[in-house]
Amino acid sequence: DTAVSQTPKYLVTQMGNDKSIKCEQNLGHDTMYWYKQDSKKFLKIMFSYNNKELIINETVPNRFSPKSPDKAHLNLHINSLELGDSAVYFCASSQDWDGTQYFGPGTRLLVL
Amino acid sequence: GQQVMQIPQYQHVQEGEDFTTYCNSSTTLSNIQWYKQRPGGHPVFLIQLVKSGEVKKQKRLTFQFGEAKKNSSLHITATQTTDVGTYFCAGRTGTASKLTFGTGTRLQVTL
């Protein structure tokens, strides 16, 4: 009965490859997010969707493309992976705009 | 853009000592949340503060929101090894804006 789940948990890949990370929440929340946490633990928002609509799109390279097929899912596709993309990517959800955010377990991405 | 800084970056205490982390925003906040991330884990919500000067307590944890709504603090009394982790504040500037996370304070507690 995991609230926010992400797959895969670990992802090791070569530079230049394309990869996707999936996120699902079973909380019935309307808003979902993608965050990137770098090696210094800084947590930065990348995207946010509300009812499948993109509402926050931070300054992120356009190699990153989020997709929300429905309210319960928010996937992240990354093209042409670079070394600097290595980080932990967290998905999160909240009931509404200013509510508590529930984080997934994270996807640890390592680009070689 | 909005910046949220936390000090200290890192603190190492002996079990039983007190600990405080301070959060400072470059802009006035509408509300502030606090999260805890255990090593290898994900951020977990602790509390939200909304009113100027608000103080909330959760057992040994005391949270405070500054009068000007630009700073906040988290104080832990008599730390335990279970308090180990990184504590993040996260502030919002409007009713429907993004949550900006602070730089985090990593707490290490030893026996």
Interface residues (C-beta under 8 A of the other chain):
Chain A: Y35 K41 F42 L43 K44 I45 S48 I56 E58 F90 A92 W97 D98 T100 Q101 Y102 F103 G104 P105 G106
Chain B: S30 N31 Q33 Y35 Q37 G41 H42 P43 V44 F45 Q48 T86 F88 R92 T95 A96 K98 L99 T100 F101 T103 G104 R106
